[in-house]
């Protein structure tokens, strides 16, 4: 969300007047056609925020407020939102309460050099958290290969996940708990679900996470697409 301020034509200077809206406020107000369009068309919004500290917190507050006012509950996702982990615990709690009340989801790629998210607070409030990747060895970063187990491990380590339950949660974020982010009601190995399955040689889920073993078989939509590392289609 790039900070922008519109300066009236009659203003003699390019410096915003004292009564001009704060940059983040002006930027979000300028997005009104987007939120209104999403409301009319019944689609969702994915808002990527890179701002830090209190500016980022201010942007969260604006998004929470507008989500409530436009009736976009369960259709707005904040992606990245690096500022959240930089705030005091009480400030984080207040913002997470607002996200829970407004039905706002969160998405992250767990990038390095960013403050950890308050994942326990999100989990306890039932705030959907999407874990994925938005780059594979591209101009943004030399890292990334689309391996969801590696991505889950990349989330677990900086967030201090250590117990069996916590490690399993990291894998769930990149698999079963991602149902809503891939527009499915269920995303698990159960009857009626899409048959997307990865088979690995591991003792359990936690072992698979920390070792990230070779994929023996990959099934996509009920069809074997990879066997012993060889593409079958």
N, C-alpha and C positions, 0 to 999 in steps of 0.2 A: 504494500500500500504506500505509494509514493506521496509524501507530503506536498500539497500544492495549495496556493492561496490565490484567489482571483482578486486583482486590483482594479477598482473602478476606473473607467476611462478618464474621468475628471480628476483623478488623483495625480498631483504633479510629480510624485516620486514613485519609484518602483518599490520602495520600502512599504510594507503593509501598514495601514493605519492602526492606531491603538484598538479601535473597535472591530478590527478584522478578526474572523474566527481563527482559533488555533489551527496550525497546519493540518493536524490529524482530523480535526472536526471538519474543515473545509474539504478534505479529501473524501471523507466518508459521506458527507452530504452530497458530494458530486457523484457518488455511487448510487444515489436514490433511484435513477432509472433502472439500474441493474437489479436492485432488490425488488422494485415494483414489478419489473418484468418477470422475475422469478416467481413472484406471488401470482401473477396472472396466468403464467404458463404451467405452474405446478412443478417447477424444477428446483434443484438444489443449488447452493452456492458453496464454492470452495475458495476461501479467502486466505491467501498466503501472506503471513506477517513476519518480517525480519527485524522489526524495531526492538530496541532493548529498553530495560528499566521502566521508568514511569511513563515514557511515551508509549511503549508497548502496552502497558497496563491501561492507559487512557484509550487506546484503540480497542482493547478488549471490551471496555465498558461501553463504548459507542456501538460495537457490534451486538452486545447483549441487549442494549436498549432498542436498537432498530429491529432486531430479530423479534423481540416481544411485540413491538408496535406494528410490524407488518405481518404477523401471524405465520412466520416462517419456522415455527418450531419443528425440530427434527429434520430440517432441510439446509442447515448451515454448518459448515465445517471450518474450523480454524486450522490451517496447516502451518507447521513449524512453531510459530508463537514462542520464539526464543526467550522473550521477556519474562515469561511466567516463572521460570526457575531462578531468575535473578532477584525476585521480590521477596519481601519478608514472608514468613509463614502465615501470619494473619492476613496479609494482603492476598496471598495465594488462595487462602481459604475463602475469602469473600468473593473473589473472581470465579472460583470453581462453583460456589453456591449459585452465582449468577448464571453460569453456563448450564448447570443442572436445571435451574428453573426455566431457562429459555430453550432448553433442548438442543444445545450446541455440542457438536462432536469435535474431536481433536485428531489430527493426523501428524505423524512425525516420521522422520527417517533416522532419528537418533544420531545426528551428525557429531563429529568430534568437535572439541573446543566450545561446546555450548553447555549451559547449566542443565543439570538433570531436571526432568519434569516431576511434578508431584503426582507420580503414578498411583500411589496408594489412595490419595484423596480422590483421584478420578475414578479408580476402581470402586471405592466404597460408595461413591455417589451414583454409580451406574452411568458415568459419562463415557460414551463410546470412544475408544482410542484405536486409531488405525495405524499400523506399523508397516512401512513399505520402503520403497526406494524410488527416487525421482531422477536418478542419473546412473548410467553404467559406463564408467571410464570415459567421461565426456569432458567438456571444457570447464565444468564446475569442479570436478574432482577426478583424481586418477583411480579412485576406489569404486567398487561396485561391480557385481556380476549377476545380479538378479537372484542370487541364492538366498531364499527366505530363512534358512537356518542360520546363515552367517549374519543376516540382518537382525534376527532375533538375538543372537549372541552380542551383536553390536549394541543392542539396547540393554541387555542384561548387565554387561560389565560396568559401564559408567553409572548405571542406576543402582549398583550395589546388590543385585539379586544373587542370593547365595543358597537359600534353602530349596528343598525339592519342590515345594509348592510355588515358590517364586520363579524358579527356572521353568517350570511347566507353564506358568502364566506368560512368560516371555514368548514361548512357542505358540500359545493360544492367541496372543496378540497378532501373530503373523499368519494365523490359520483360522481356527474356528470362530474366534471373536471378530473376525474381519467380515462376517456375513453381510452386514449392512453396507459396508464400503464397496462390495462387489455386487450389490443389489440382489442379495439372496436372503430368504428368511432363515435358512439353515445352511451351514457350511461345515459339515462334519461327516464322519463315516457312520451314517445312519440311513435307514431305509427312506427312499424318496429324495435323498440329496444327490447332487451332481457327483458322479464318480471321478473326482480328482484326487488321486492318491499317490503318495511317494513312499516307496519301501526302501528302508536302509537297514544295515546290519548294526544294531545297537542294543544295549541291554534294556534301555527304557528311553523315555522322552528326554530326560535330563542328559543322559549319555550322548544321545544324538545331537543335542544342542551344543555341548562343549567340544565334541569331536568333529561334528559336521562330516560324517562319513560319506563315501561315494554312494550315489543313488543306484540301487540295484535295478529297480523298475519304477518308471514314472507312468502313471495312468492319467489320461486327460479325457474327460467326458466318456469314460468307460472303455477307452481304447489305449492299448500300450503304445506309448510314443517314444519311450527310451528304455533300452534294456542293456544293462552292464555298460553304461556310458555311451552307447551307440544309438543314434537317432533312428527310429523305425519308420518314420513317415517322410 
